[in-house]
Amino acid sequence: MTNKNPSRGDIDPYARMRQVPGFTLRSADIQDGEPLPAEQYAEAAGGSNRSPQLSWADFPAGTKSFAVTCFDPDAPTGSGFWHWAVANLPASTLELPAGAGALAGAPGGALLPAAATTMPNERRERAFTGAAPPEGTGVHHYWFVVHALGVEHLDIDPDLTPAVMGFMMRDAVLARAVIVATGEFGQAD
């Protein structure tokens, strides 16, 4: 699970999974290896709890759907921290606008395709929750990943965790696109 890319931190959450090709992932809000902007921090940490804009291209021709996740393997929990997990994005989805991870009924909450399933994050909210690294825990690495899947739909109970979603989609992943942004305590202030 050690990461061979130092800008992505010591832990690679995908190192022990089946290796798959990558594809292009871009964002107007976050950059690989760079600190998260304040907007992507939790409100309690001085941010806006806003999911970043993400767009992707060059995924495999057999892609039938996508899943999007955000995971912090550096959280001092022994199991990391899931900030966001969305399954069942149709293959025609090539972008999520900033704020698409908002709670249903909140501003931006209707920005996901109707077929999408947002799993509960670690706070048990069906939404993106921003970074809030505890004081004294150093630099955290936020893995924003778009998974290209060879199935049109993951048949998953929407009350299950992002970890179970990862287990259920593991054999369907054709490719992964990754941006790893960083964050530290007090950085959003």
Backbone as a printed PyTorch tensor [residue, N CA C, xyz], in Angstrom:
tensor([[[  0.8120,  -1.1950,   0.0000],
         [  0.0000,   0.0000,   0.0000],
         [  0.8550,   1.2590,   0.0000]],

        [[  2.1540,   1.1280,  -0.0390],
         [  3.0240,   2.2940,  -0.1140],
         [  2.9360,   2.9010,  -1.4970]],

        [[  2.9190,   4.2200,  -1.5250],
         [  2.7870,   4.9380,  -2.7840],
         [  4.1630,   5.2480,  -3.3550]],

        [[  4.3460,   4.9930,  -4.6270],
         [  5.6090,   5.2720,  -5.2940],
         [  5.6750,   6.6990,  -5.8360]],

        [[  4.5870,   7.4580,  -5.7490],
         [  4.5370,   8.8460,  -6.1950],
         [  4.4890,   9.7350,  -4.9590]],

        [[  5.6300,  10.3570,  -4.5550],
         [  5.6810,  11.1060,  -3.2950],
         [  4.6670,  12.2410,  -3.1890]],

        [[  4.2780,  12.8610,  -4.3120],
         [  3.3190,  13.9640,  -4.2310],
         [  1.9260,  13.4740,  -3.8480]],

        [[  1.7190,  12.1640,  -3.9040],
         [  0.4100,  11.5990,  -3.5460],
         [  0.3950,  10.9870,  -2.1530]],

        [[  1.4430,  11.2060,  -1.3790],
         [  1.4820,  10.7310,   0.0000],
         [  2.0570,   9.3360,   0.1140]],

        [[  2.1230,   8.8540,   1.3550],
         [  2.7240,   7.5510,   1.6460],
         [  1.8080,   6.3780,   1.3190]],

        [[  0.5110,   6.6080,   1.3230],
         [ -0.4490,   5.5120,   1.1700],
         [ -1.1690,   5.6240,  -0.1670]],

        [[ -1.1150,   4.5590,  -0.9500],
         [ -1.8770,   4.4700,  -2.1990],
         [ -3.0320,   3.5060,  -1.9520]],

        [[ -4.2660,   4.0220,  -1.8250],
         [ -5.3900,   3.1390,  -1.5100],
         [ -5.7130,   2.1360,  -2.6160]],

        [[ -5.1250,   2.3110,  -3.8080],
         [ -5.4170,   1.4110,  -4.9290],
         [ -4.2660,   0.4570,  -5.2310]],

        [[ -3.2090,   0.5000,  -4.4550],
         [ -2.0110,  -0.3030,  -4.7230],
         [ -2.2830,  -1.8100,  -4.6750]],

        [[ -3.1820,  -2.2500,  -3.8340],
         [ -3.4340,  -3.6890,  -3.6870],
         [ -4.6090,  -4.1680,  -4.5210]],

        [[ -5.1710,  -3.2490,  -5.3080],
         [ -6.2870,  -3.6150,  -6.1820],
         [ -5.7530,  -4.0090,  -7.5550]],

        [[ -6.6030,  -4.6330,  -8.3320],
         [ -6.2480,  -4.9690,  -9.7070],
         [ -5.8320,  -3.6870, -10.4220]],

        [[ -4.6680,  -3.7220, -11.0560],
         [ -4.1720,  -2.5440, -11.7600],
         [ -4.9010,  -2.3920, -13.0870]],

        [[ -5.3270,  -1.1640, -13.3590],
         [ -6.0790,  -0.8420, -14.5800],
         [ -5.4540,   0.4020, -15.2040]],

        [[ -5.7150,   0.6350, -16.4900],
         [ -5.1810,   1.8490, -17.1250],
         [ -5.7820,   3.1150, -16.5260]],

        [[ -5.1230,   4.2220, -16.7900],
         [ -5.6360,   5.5170, -16.3850],
         [ -6.3230,   6.1970, -17.5560]],

        [[ -6.9540,   7.3320, -17.3000],
         [ -7.4900,   8.1960, -18.3450],
         [ -7.4260,   9.6270, -17.8390]],

        [[ -7.8740,  10.5730, -18.6040],
         [ -7.6960,  11.9920, -18.3080],
         [ -8.7570,  12.5010, -17.3440]],

        [[ -8.3050,  13.1450, -16.2640],
         [ -9.1840,  13.8030, -15.3070],
         [ -8.6710,  15.2260, -15.1100]],

        [[ -9.5740,  16.1890, -15.2600],
         [ -9.2290,  17.5980, -15.0840],
         [-10.2010,  18.2410, -14.1090]],

        [[ -9.7540,  19.3670, -13.5490],
         [-10.6220,  20.1300, -12.6650],
         [-10.2580,  21.6050, -12.7560]],

        [[-11.2870,  22.4310, -12.7620],
         [-11.0720,  23.8770, -12.6970],
         [-10.7900,  24.3160, -11.2650]],

        [[-11.0100,  23.4130, -10.2920],
         [-10.9070,  23.7750,  -8.8760],
         [ -9.7090,  23.1840,  -8.1530]],

        [[ -9.3170,  21.9700,  -8.4870],
         [ -8.2170,  21.3070,  -7.7730],
         [ -7.1750,  20.8280,  -8.7740]],

        [[ -5.9410,  20.6940,  -8.2910],
         [ -4.8410,  20.2390,  -9.1420],
         [ -4.0810,  19.1320,  -8.4300]],

        [[ -3.5790,  18.1830,  -9.1950],
         [ -2.8130,  17.0690,  -8.6470],
         [ -1.5640,  17.5830,  -7.9300]],

        [[ -1.3840,  17.1720,  -6.6800],
         [ -0.2080,  17.5420,  -5.9070],
         [ -0.2540,  18.9180,  -5.2850]],

        [[ -1.3500,  19.6510,  -5.4770],
         [ -1.4670,  21.0190,  -4.9620],
         [ -2.4580,  21.0820,  -3.8080]],

        [[ -2.3360,  22.1030,  -2.9410],
         [ -3.2810,  22.2480,  -1.8270],
         [ -4.7080,  22.5020,  -2.3060]],

        [[ -5.6610,  21.9680,  -1.5700],
         [ -7.0770,  22.2210,  -1.8330],
         [ -7.3890,  23.7070,  -1.6170]],

        [[ -8.2260,  24.2960,  -2.4600],
         [ -8.7190,  25.6490,  -2.1790],
         [ -9.6590,  25.6080,  -0.9700]],

        [[ -9.8930,  26.7570,  -0.3610],
         [-10.7520,  26.8410,   0.8240],
         [-12.1430,  26.2690,   0.5690]],

        [[-12.6600,  26.4290,  -0.6520],
         [-14.0190,  25.9620,  -0.9520],
         [-14.1870,  24.4590,  -0.7360]],

        [[-13.1060,  23.6920,  -0.8700],
         [-13.1990,  22.2430,  -0.7250],
         [-12.9680,  21.7750,   0.7210]],

        [[-12.8550,  22.7160,   1.6410],
         [-12.7740,  22.3780,   3.0630],
         [-14.1670,  22.3790,   3.6640]],

        [[-14.3200,  21.6750,   4.7760],
         [-15.5930,  21.6700,   5.5010],
         [-15.8630,  23.0590,   6.0650]],

        [[-17.1150,  23.3730,   6.2570],
         [-17.4820,  24.6680,   6.8270],
         [-16.8280,  24.8770,   8.1820]],

        [[-16.7750,  23.8260,   9.0100],
         [-16.1630,  23.9290,  10.3340],
         [-14.6690,  24.2090,  10.2650]],

        [[-14.0490,  23.9530,   9.1130],
         [-12.6200,  24.1950,   8.9300],
         [-12.3640,  25.4740,   8.1350]],

        [[-13.3990,  26.3000,   7.9480],
         [-13.2470,  27.5650,   7.2460],
         [-13.5720,  27.5180,   5.7670]],

        [[-14.1450,  26.4210,   5.3090],
         [-14.4340,  26.2580,   3.8860],
         [-15.9060,  26.3520,   3.5510]],

        [[-16.2390,  25.8630,   2.3620],
         [-17.6140,  25.9290,   1.8640],
         [-18.2480,  24.5630,   1.6440]],

        [[-17.5020,  23.4830,   1.9260],
         [-18.0430,  22.1240,   1.7520],
         [-18.4880,  21.8920,   0.3100]],

        [[-17.8070,  22.4740,  -0.6520],
         [-18.2140,  22.3850,  -2.0570],
         [-17.3580,  21.3590,  -2.7910]],

        [[-18.0140,  20.3990,  -3.4130],
         [-17.2780,  19.4300,  -4.2330],
         [-16.6810,  20.1570,  -5.4310]],

        [[-15.4940,  19.7320,  -5.8890],
         [-14.8580,  20.4100,  -7.0160],
         [-15.4910,  20.0440,  -8.3540]],

        [[-15.3080,  20.9140,  -9.3240],
         [-15.6730,  20.6090, -10.6980],
         [-14.7050,  19.5260, -11.1700]],

        [[-15.2340,  18.5240, -11.8610],
         [-14.4170,  17.4390, -12.4280],
         [-14.8890,  17.1670, -13.8520]],

        [[-13.9550,  16.9590, -14.7600],
         [-14.3080,  16.5320, -16.1150],
         [-13.3160,  15.4810, -16.5640]],

        [[-13.7690,  14.5520, -17.4320],
         [-12.9140,  13.4420, -17.8250],
         [-13.0910,  13.0930, -19.2960]],

        [[-12.0470,  12.4390, -19.8260],
         [-12.0210,  12.0530, -21.2430],
         [-11.0310,  10.9110, -21.4180]],

        [[-11.0320,  10.3270, -22.6190],
         [-10.0630,   9.2880, -23.0010],
         [-10.2080,   7.9980, -22.1980]],

        [[-11.4060,   7.7060, -21.7240],
         [-11.6860,   6.4630, -20.9940],
         [-11.9120,   5.3410, -22.0060]],

        [[-11.8600,   4.0880, -21.5770],
         [-12.0060,   2.9640, -22.5070],
         [-13.3490,   2.9610, -23.2440]],

        [[-13.3230,   2.4700, -24.4630],
         [-14.5150,   2.4300, -25.3230],
         [-15.6450,   1.5990, -24.7120]],

        [[-15.3430,   0.5990, -23.9260],
         [-16.3690,  -0.2560, -23.3340],
         [-16.9930,   0.2890, -22.0620]],

        [[-16.7130,   1.5330, -21.7110],
         [-17.2540,   2.1340, -20.4870],
         [-18.7730,   2.2710, -20.5910]],

        [[-19.4720,   1.7630, -19.5620],
         [-20.9360,   1.8150, -19.5450],
         [-21.4850,   2.7130, -18.4360]],

        [[-20.6320,   3.0570, -17.4670],
         [-21.0290,   3.9840, -16.3970],
         [-19.7690,   4.4380, -15.6710]],

        [[-19.9620,   5.3910, -14.7630],
         [-18.8480,   5.9040, -13.9560],
         [-19.2370,   5.9230, -12.4900]],

        [[-18.2190,   5.8940, -11.6370],
         [-18.3710,   6.1720, -10.2130],
         [-17.3170,   7.2150,  -9.8660]],

        [[-17.6350,   8.0790,  -8.9040],
         [-16.7070,   9.1100,  -8.4480],
         [-16.5520,   8.9680,  -6.9420]],

        [[-15.3000,   9.0220,  -6.4720],
         [-15.0380,   8.9180,  -5.0400],
         [-14.0130,   9.9570,  -4.6070]],

        [[-14.0540,  10.3030,  -3.3220],
         [-13.0190,  11.1060,  -2.6890],
         [-12.6920,  10.4550,  -1.3540]],

        [[-11.4120,  10.1220,  -1.1760],
         [-10.9610,   9.3770,  -0.0030],
         [ -9.6880,   9.9920,   0.5440]],

        [[ -9.6000,  10.0950,   1.8580],
         [ -8.3980,  10.5690,   2.5560],
         [ -7.7840,   9.4040,   3.3200]],

        [[ -6.7140,   8.7830,   2.7840],
         [ -6.1030,   7.6560,   3.4920],
         [ -5.2900,   8.0820,   4.7100]],

        [[ -5.0350,   9.3920,   4.8650],
         [ -4.2110,   9.8930,   5.9670],
         [ -5.0080,  10.2530,   7.2110]],

        [[ -6.3250,  10.1470,   7.1470],
         [ -7.1410,  10.4540,   8.3210],
         [ -6.7330,   9.5450,   9.4710]],

        [[ -6.6190,  10.0830,  10.6840],
         [ -6.1400,   9.2920,  11.8160],
         [ -7.2210,   8.3880,  12.4040]],

        [[ -7.7210,   7.4730,  11.5660],
         [ -8.8140,   6.5890,  11.9840],
         [ -8.4230,   5.1160,  11.9460]],

        [[ -7.3340,   4.8030,  11.2670],
         [ -6.9820,   3.4060,  11.0410],
         [ -7.6350,   2.8560,   9.7850]],

        [[ -8.6080,   3.6050,   9.2350],
         [ -9.2990,   3.1470,   8.0230],
         [ -9.5390,   4.2670,   7.0260]],

        [[ -8.8950,   5.4170,   7.2100],
         [ -9.0860,   6.5310,   6.3000],
         [-10.4320,   7.2020,   6.5090]],

        [[-10.8160,   8.0680,   5.5410],
         [-12.0630,   8.8200,   5.6500],
         [-12.6340,   9.0230,   4.2540]],

        [[-13.8550,   8.5260,   4.0460],
         [-14.5610,   8.7130,   2.7750],
         [-15.3000,  10.0340,   2.8060]],

        [[-14.9460,  10.9410,   1.8910],
         [-15.5870,  12.2500,   1.7920],
         [-16.7550,  12.2510,   0.8130]],

        [[-16.7170,  11.3180,  -0.1700],
         [-17.7390,  11.3600,  -1.2200],
         [-17.6920,  10.0700,  -2.0140]],

        [[-18.8390,   9.5670,  -2.4010],
         [-18.9120,   8.3880,  -3.2710],
         [-20.2370,   8.4290,  -4.0340]],

        [[-20.1150,   8.4240,  -5.3560],
         [-21.2880,   8.4600,  -6.2290],
         [-21.1720,   7.3190,  -7.2340]],

        [[-22.1900,   6.5120,  -7.3380],
         [-22.2360,   5.4040,  -8.3020],
         [-23.3080,   5.6980,  -9.3440]],

        [[-23.2900,   4.8970, -10.3920],
         [-24.3390,   4.8960, -11.4170],
         [-24.4620,   6.2030, -12.2000]],

        [[-23.3120,   6.8250, -12.4610],
         [-23.3090,   7.9640, -13.3720],
         [-23.3390,   7.3930, -14.7850]],

        [[-24.3000,   7.7830, -15.6140],
         [-24.3760,   7.2410, -16.9770],
         [-23.0950,   7.5070, -17.7720]],

        [[-22.8130,   6.6480, -18.7330],
         [-21.6100,   6.7860, -19.5620],
         [-21.5810,   8.1020, -20.3270]],

        [[-22.7170,   8.7340, -20.5060],
         [-22.7750,  10.0320, -21.1890],
         [-22.3280,  11.1800, -20.2790]],

        [[-22.1290,  10.9190, -18.9950],
         [-21.6830,  11.9430, -18.0520],
         [-20.1760,  12.1330, -18.2100]],

        [[-19.7730,  13.3180, -18.6120],
         [-18.3510,  13.6160, -18.8260],
         [-17.8510,  14.7030, -17.8990]],

        [[-18.7450,  15.2020, -17.0390],
         [-18.3660,  16.2940, -16.1400],
         [-19.3390,  16.3750, -14.9800]],

        [[-18.8220,  16.7620, -13.8180],
         [-19.6560,  17.1520, -12.6860],
         [-19.3010,  18.5880, -12.3550]],

        [[-20.2830,  19.4770, -12.2900],
         [-19.9830,  20.8650, -11.9620],
         [-19.6030,  21.0180, -10.4900]],

        [[-18.9430,  22.0990, -10.1540],
         [-18.6520,  22.3890,  -8.7510],
         [-19.9590,  22.4120,  -7.9790]],

        [[-19.9380,  21.8230,  -6.8070],
         [-21.1310,  21.7870,  -5.9720],
         [-22.0680,  20.6380,  -6.2520]],

        [[-21.7320,  19.7590,  -7.1990],
         [-22.6150,  18.6270,  -7.5270],
         [-22.7760,  17.6690,  -6.3540]],

        [[-21.8720,  17.7270,  -5.3960],
         [-21.9470,  16.8360,  -4.2430],
         [-22.7920,  17.3640,  -3.1050]],

        [[-23.5380,  18.4510,  -3.3250],
         [-24.3770,  19.0190,  -2.2700],
         [-25.4920,  18.0560,  -1.8790]],

        [[-25.9570,  18.1910,  -0.6440],
         [-27.1000,  17.4020,  -0.1880],
         [-28.3010,  17.6760,  -1.0710]],

        [[-29.1050,  16.6540,  -1.3160],
         [-30.3470,  16.8510,  -2.0680],
         [-31.1700,  17.9200,  -1.3680]],

        [[-31.7070,  18.8490,  -2.1310],
         [-32.4880,  19.9370,  -1.5680],
         [-31.6660,  21.1700,  -1.2380]],

        [[-30.3330,  21.0100,  -1.1520],
         [-29.4450,  22.1520,  -0.9140],
         [-29.0300,  22.7350,  -2.2610]],

        [[-28.5260,  23.9750,  -2.2890],
         [-28.0560,  24.5330,  -3.5610],
         [-27.0300,  23.6090,  -4.2160]],

        [[-27.2600,  23.2430,  -5.4620],
         [-26.3790,  22.3210,  -6.1720],
         [-26.7840,  20.8690,  -6.0190]],

        [[-27.7050,  20.5710,  -5.1190],
         [-28.1020,  19.1990,  -4.8520],
         [-28.7520,  18.4940,  -6.0190]],

        [[-29.1640,  19.2360,  -7.0230],
         [-29.8080,  18.6420,  -8.1970],
         [-28.8590,  18.5840,  -9.3870]],

        [[-27.5610,  18.7410,  -9.1670],
         [-26.5990,  18.7850, -10.2600],
         [-26.0960,  17.4210, -10.7120]],

        [[-26.4190,  16.3710,  -9.9830],
         [-26.0530,  15.0160, -10.3950],
         [-27.1320,  14.4640, -11.3220]],

        [[-26.7690,  13.5820, -12.2630],
         [-27.7910,  12.9400, -13.0910],
         [-28.8000,  12.1850, -12.2230]],

        [[-30.0210,  12.0980, -12.6830],
         [-31.0920,  11.4580, -11.9100],
         [-30.7730,  10.0110, -11.5450]],

        [[-30.0340,   9.2970, -12.4030],
         [-29.7220,   7.8950, -12.1590],
         [-28.6400,   7.6950, -11.0980]],

        [[-27.9350,   8.7570, -10.7310],
         [-26.8000,   8.6410,  -9.8030],
         [-27.2490,   8.2440,  -8.4030]],

        [[-26.3890,   7.4820,  -7.7320],
         [-26.6180,   7.0660,  -6.3520],
         [-25.4760,   7.5990,  -5.5020]],

        [[-25.7810,   8.4970,  -4.5610],
         [-24.7670,   9.0130,  -3.6500],
         [-24.7980,   8.1870,  -2.3790]],

        [[-23.6530,   7.5990,  -2.0670],
         [-23.5380,   6.7780,  -0.8610],
         [-23.3010,   7.6850,   0.3500]],

        [[-23.6560,   7.2440,   1.5500],
         [-23.3680,   8.0480,   2.7380],
         [-21.8510,   8.1520,   2.9530]],

        [[-21.3750,   9.3590,   3.2320],
         [-19.9580,   9.5360,   3.5540],
         [-19.7300,   9.1450,   5.0220]],

        [[-18.5540,   9.4280,   5.5400],
         [-18.2500,   9.0540,   6.9290],
         [-19.1190,   9.7910,   7.9460]],

        [[-19.6740,  10.9220,   7.5480],
         [-20.5800,  11.6680,   8.4270],
         [-22.0200,  11.1720,   8.2850]],

        [[-22.2030,  10.1470,   7.4300],
         [-23.4980,   9.5160,   7.1390],
         [-24.4150,  10.4540,   6.3640]],

        [[-23.8270,  11.3940,   5.6150],
         [-24.5740,  12.2870,   4.7440],
         [-24.4200,  11.8110,   3.3080]],

        [[-25.4710,  11.9140,   2.5320],
         [-25.4160,  11.5820,   1.1020],
         [-24.9650,  12.8210,   0.3430]],

        [[-23.6970,  13.1650,   0.5490],
         [-23.1630,  14.4020,  -0.0100],
         [-21.6440,  14.3830,   0.0780]],

        [[-21.0270,  15.3620,  -0.5460],
         [-19.5990,  15.6130,  -0.3710],
         [-19.4130,  16.3180,   0.9670]],

        [[-18.4450,  15.8810,   1.7380],
         [-18.0650,  16.6130,   2.9360],
         [-16.6160,  17.0450,   2.7660]],

        [[-16.3720,  18.3190,   3.0050],
         [-15.0560,  18.8890,   2.7510],
         [-13.9970,  18.4380,   3.7380]],

        [[-12.7650,  18.8020,   3.4080],
         [-11.5980,  18.4450,   4.2320],
         [-11.6550,  19.1510,   5.5820]],

        [[-11.2140,  18.4580,   6.6000],
         [-11.1200,  19.0260,   7.9490],
         [-10.0580,  18.2500,   8.7300]],

        [[ -8.7990,  18.2740,   8.2470],
         [ -7.7780,  17.4860,   8.9380],
         [ -7.5470,  17.9880,  10.3630]],

        [[ -7.4920,  17.0970,  11.3270],
         [ -7.2750,  17.5140,  12.7130],
         [ -5.8870,  18.1260,  12.9070]],

        [[ -5.7950,  19.0040,  13.8590],
         [ -4.5230,  19.6380,  14.1880],
         [ -3.4930,  18.5740,  14.5700]],

        [[ -2.2730,  18.7550,  14.0920],
         [ -1.1800,  17.8580,  14.4510],
         [ -1.1000,  16.5980,  13.6150]],

        [[ -1.9230,  16.4630,  12.5730],
         [ -1.9060,  15.2360,  11.7690],
         [ -1.1790,  15.4070,  10.4360]],

        [[ -0.5610,  16.5620,  10.2170],
         [  0.2640,  16.7480,   9.0240],
         [ -0.5480,  16.9210,   7.7470]],

        [[  0.1200,  16.6580,   6.6430],
         [ -0.4910,  16.8090,   5.3190],
         [ -1.3740,  15.5980,   5.0210]],

        [[ -2.5780,  15.8650,   4.5800],
         [ -3.5010,  14.8140,   4.1500],
         [ -3.5840,  14.8390,   2.6310]],

        [[ -3.8700,  13.6860,   2.0440],
         [ -3.9550,  13.5420,   0.5890],
         [ -5.3740,  13.1000,   0.2290]],

        [[ -6.0370,  13.9270,  -0.5830],
         [ -7.4320,  13.7030,  -0.9500],
         [ -7.4810,  13.1310,  -2.3580]],

        [[ -7.8220,  11.8510,  -2.4490],
         [ -7.8460,  11.1020,  -3.7110],
         [ -9.2110,  11.2570,  -4.3630]],

        [[ -9.2990,  12.1300,  -5.3660],
         [-10.4970,  12.2770,  -6.1760],
         [-10.3260,  11.3320,  -7.3610]],

        [[-11.2160,  10.3610,  -7.4770],
         [-11.0540,   9.3110,  -8.4830],
         [-12.3550,   9.1420,  -9.2680]],

        [[-12.2040,   9.0770, -10.5860],
         [-13.3160,   8.6960, -11.4560],
         [-13.0150,   7.2880, -11.9390]],

        [[-13.9360,   6.3800, -11.7060],
         [-13.7990,   4.9740, -12.0740],
         [-14.6590,   4.7180, -13.3120]],

        [[-14.0540,   4.2690, -14.3940],
         [-14.7990,   3.8680, -15.5930],
         [-15.2040,   2.4110, -15.4120]],

        [[-16.4930,   2.1310, -15.5190],
         [-17.0070,   0.7790, -15.2410],
         [-17.5660,   0.1340, -16.5020]],

        [[-17.4440,  -1.1770, -16.5630],
         [-17.9550,  -1.9560, -17.6850],
         [-19.3750,  -2.4390, -17.4800]],

        [[-20.0800,  -1.8890, -16.5000],
         [-21.4890,  -2.2230, -16.2490],
         [-22.3020,  -0.9350, -16.2610]],

        [[-23.5600,  -1.0200, -16.6850],
         [-24.4130,   0.1700, -16.7430],
         [-24.8870,   0.6110, -15.3700]],

        [[-24.9900,  -0.3450, -14.4400],
         [-25.5910,  -0.0470, -13.1400],
         [-24.9900,  -0.9600, -12.0800]],

        [[-24.5920,  -0.3710, -10.9580],
         [-24.2120,  -1.1680,  -9.7920],
         [-25.4690,  -1.3910,  -8.9710]],

        [[-25.8110,  -2.6460,  -8.7520],
         [-26.9790,  -2.9710,  -7.9420],
         [-26.5370,  -2.9460,  -6.4830]],

        [[-26.6180,  -1.7500,  -5.8820],
         [-26.0920,  -1.5660,  -4.5320],
         [-27.1290,  -0.8660,  -3.6610]],

        [[-27.2490,  -1.3300,  -2.4420],
         [-28.1210,  -0.6930,  -1.4580],
         [-27.5580,   0.7080,  -1.1800]],

        [[-28.3270,   1.7680,  -1.3870],
         [-27.8150,   3.1200,  -1.2100],
         [-27.4670,   3.4860,   0.2280]],

        [[-27.7830,   2.6160,   1.1790],
         [-27.4280,   2.8710,   2.5730],
         [-26.0750,   2.2750,   2.9520]],

        [[-25.4720,   1.5080,   2.0460],
         [-24.1750,   0.9080,   2.3430],
         [-23.0660,   1.9530,   2.2570]],

        [[-21.8760,   1.5650,   2.6570],
         [-20.7510,   2.4960,   2.7270],
         [-19.9960,   2.5840,   1.4010]],

        [[-19.1960,   3.6320,   1.2230],
         [-18.3330,   3.7080,   0.0430],
         [-17.3600,   2.5300,  -0.0580]],

        [[-16.9190,   1.9990,   1.0680],
         [-16.0220,   0.8430,   1.0330],
         [-16.7230,  -0.3640,   0.4070]],

        [[-17.9790,  -0.5790,   0.7470],
         [-18.7430,  -1.6810,   0.1420],
         [-18.9520,  -1.3980,  -1.3460]],

        [[-19.2000,  -0.1480,  -1.7050],
         [-19.3260,   0.2040,  -3.1150],
         [-18.0450,  -0.1680,  -3.8590]],

        [[-16.8880,   0.1540,  -3.2710],
         [-15.6110,  -0.2060,  -3.8880],
         [-15.4680,  -1.7030,  -4.0830]],

        [[-15.9020,  -2.4680,  -3.1000],
         [-15.8580,  -3.9280,  -3.2050],
         [-16.7680,  -4.4210,  -4.3260]],

        [[-17.9780,  -3.8470,  -4.4000],
         [-18.9540,  -4.3010,  -5.3810],
         [-18.5770,  -3.9290,  -6.8110]],

        [[-17.8020,  -2.8700,  -6.9900],
         [-17.4510,  -2.4570,  -8.3470],
         [-16.0650,  -2.9350,  -8.7810]],

        [[-15.3220,  -3.5790,  -7.9020],
         [-13.9140,  -3.8950,  -8.1740],
         [-13.7030,  -4.6760,  -9.4710]],

        [[-14.5480,  -5.6310,  -9.7930],
         [-14.3670,  -6.4200, -11.0090],
         [-14.8820,  -5.7040, -12.2550]],

        [[-15.6370,  -4.6250, -12.0760],
         [-16.2060,  -3.8850, -13.2070],
         [-15.3320,  -2.6920, -13.6190]],

        [[-14.3090,  -2.3610, -12.8190],
         [-13.4730,  -1.1970, -13.1250],
         [-12.6090,  -1.4900, -14.3450]],

        [[-12.7750,  -0.6570, -15.3840],
         [-11.9740,  -0.7670, -16.6090],
         [-10.7490,   0.1500, -16.5580]],

        [[-10.9110,   1.3050, -15.8940],
         [ -9.8340,   2.2990, -15.8090],
         [-10.1530,   3.2570, -14.6690]],

        [[ -9.1100,   3.9700, -14.2070],
         [ -9.2540,   4.9520, -13.1310],
         [ -8.5360,   6.2370, -13.5150]],

        [[ -9.1560,   7.3600, -13.2360],
         [ -8.5180,   8.6680, -13.4020],
         [ -8.4170,   9.3080, -12.0220]],

        [[ -7.2600,   9.8830, -11.6970],
         [ -6.9780,  10.3100, -10.3290],
         [ -6.4000,  11.7220, -10.2860]],

        [[ -6.9100,  12.5090,  -9.3570],
         [ -6.2710,  13.7520,  -8.9230],
         [ -6.1310,  13.6440,  -7.4170]],

        [[ -4.9190,  13.8690,  -6.9050],
         [ -4.6830,  13.8570,  -5.4640],
         [ -4.2780,  15.2640,  -5.0390]],

        [[ -5.1550,  15.9110,  -4.2810],
         [ -4.8820,  17.2400,  -3.7380],
         [ -4.5380,  17.0990,  -2.2570]],

        [[ -3.8950,  18.0950,  -1.7060],
         [ -3.4510,  18.0200,  -0.3170],
         [ -4.2040,  19.0030,   0.5640]],

        [[ -4.1370,  18.7590,   1.8690],
         [ -4.7510,  19.6540,   2.8400],
         [ -4.1150,  19.4900,   4.2000]],

        [[ -4.1240,  20.5790,   4.9580],
         [ -3.5860,  20.5700,   6.3140],
         [ -4.4960,  21.3630,   7.2310]],

        [[ -4.3810,  21.1050,   8.5270],
         [ -5.1310,  21.8580,   9.5310],
         [ -4.8400,  23.3490,   9.3630]],

        [[ -5.8820,  24.1590,   9.3600],
         [ -5.7260,  25.6070,   9.2940],
         [ -5.4750,  26.1810,   7.9230]],

        [[ -5.3610,  25.3370,   6.9030],
         [ -5.0220,  25.8060,   5.5530],
         [ -6.1460,  26.6190,   4.9110]],

        [[ -7.4020,  26.3720,   5.2910],
         [ -8.5260,  27.0890,   4.6650],
         [ -8.7680,  28.4470,   5.3040]],

        [[ -8.1710,  28.6830,   6.4640],
         [ -8.3920,  29.9700,   7.1710],
         [ -7.7350,  31.1250,   6.4570]]])
